[in-house]
C-alpha cells in the first residue's frame, strides 16, 4: 500500500515550536511523541477504531473562538498501542530512575497537571478570548488551538511552564481561526 505524502511543514504536527530553554532534549522528546507519525498514516488506518487507550488527559480550557479548528486528541489504534506500550513504559520510568521525578512513572503526573493547567489558564485573565485545548503526556503540556496574537501565544506558553511539575510546553497555537496553517491533527467532524 502506497503511503501518502507528508503534509507541508506548516501543517505538520511533528514540527512544534519549542522554547529555546528546552533545547535538544525537548526536541528529541517531541519527535518521540505519538502524533509525530500520524502524518504518515494511510487512509485505511483512519477507518480503524481509535481510542485514548493510555488515558492521556486532553481538555478544552478556553472556548471564545467557536470557529477554531478542533484538535483530534490522543487517539490510538490497537496496533499503535502495542507499539507504544514499551516505549511509554521506558520513557515514563527513566524520569524516576535518574532522580528527576518523585513518582515512579512520569505519565502519573499528567492526570494532576492538566486540571491545574486548566484552572491556571482560566483564572489568569489574559486568555479568555482564546479557544485552547491542552494535552498532557510525560509532564509535557501541548497547547493546541487559537489565540489573538503571537504575544498571547507566548504568554500562555510561559504561564503553563510555571505550573508545578510541568517539565516543558509544546506550543502548537495559531493566531486566528483559519484551518490553513494548523499544526495539529484535526478532529473528524
Residue, then its C-alpha position, 0 to 999 in steps of 0.5 A: x500500500x502506497x503511503x501518502x505524502x507528508x503534509x507541508x511543514x506548516x501543517x505538520x504536527x511533528x514540527x512544534x515550536x519549542x522554547x529555546x530553554x528546552x533545547x535538544x532534549x525537548x526536541x528529541x522528546x517531541x519527535x518521540x511523541x505519538x502524533x509525530x507519525x500520524x502524518x504518515x498514516x494511510x487512509x485505511x488506518x483512519x477507518x480503524x477504531x481509535x481510542x485514548x487507550x493510555x488515558x492521556x488527559x486532553x481538555x478544552x480550557x478556553x472556548x471564545x473562538x467557536x470557529x477554531x479548528x478542533x484538535x483530534x486528541x490522543x487517539x490510538x489504534x490497537x496496533x499503535x498501542x502495542x507499539x507504544x506500550x514499551x516505549x511509554x513504559x521506558x520513557x515514563x520510568x527513566x524520569x524516576x530512575x535518574x532522580x528527576x521525578x518523585x513518582x515512579x512513572x512520569x505519565x502519573x503526573x499528567x492526570x494532576x497537571x492538566x486540571x491545574x493547567x486548566x484552572x491556571x489558564x482560566x483564572x489568569x485573565x489574559x486568555x479568555x478570548x482564546x479557544x485552547x485545548x491542552x494535552x498532557x503526556x510525560x509532564x509535557x503540556x501541548x497547547x493546541x488551538x487559537x489565540x489573538x496574537x503571537x504575544x498571547x501565544x507566548x504568554x500562555x506558553x510561559x504561564x503553563x511552564x510555571x505550573x508545578x511539575x510541568x517539565x516543558x510546553x509544546x506550543x502548537x497555537x495559531x493566531x486566528x481561526x483559519x484551518x490553513x496553517x494548523x499544526x495539529x491533527x484535526x478532529x473528524x467532524 
